[in-house]
Amino acid sequence: MIPFTQFKLPDGHQVEVSIERPQPVEQAAKALIEAGCRFEIEVLMTGEINMEVQNGDRLLAGELCANGPTVPEAVDRMVTNAFKIQFPG
């Protein structure tokens, strides 16, 4: 499971959510978390999903997608891109 902090409308209060992904993606996410990264997600007023992987004030990767069946693929892309940036080579 990959843990996210979700910012909820209308006031931005935070709740913890998670998503199950294939083992290689979850292992990459775990390595990112161990390196100090955090995963954040929010549903925008447009209904779209905004997700980010941040390390401190540095945005490593993000995805904006429709709220629906494309979310898991977007999570996979985001984790993969963040991993490549955090751990180049």
ZINOR-V18888 format. One line per field, one symbol per residue. ss: DSSP state (H for helix, E for strand, - for the rest). psi: psi as a letter, one per 20 degrees, with the letter a starting at -180 (. if undefined). burial: + if it has 24 or more other ideal C-beta (glycine too) atoms within 12 Angstrom, else -. Layout:
ss: ???
psi: ???
burial: ???
//
This chain:
ss: -EEEEEEE----EEEEEEE---HHHHHHHHHHHH--EEEEEEE-----EEEEEEE--EEEEEEEE-----HHHHHHHHHHHHHHHH---
psi: qopqppoqqijjqpqprrpprqghghgggghgghjjqqpqqqpriiirppqqpqocjpogqrqprqobiigghhggggggggghghmq.
burial: -+++++------------+-+---++-++--++---+++++++-----+++++++----++++-+-----+--++++++++++--+---
//
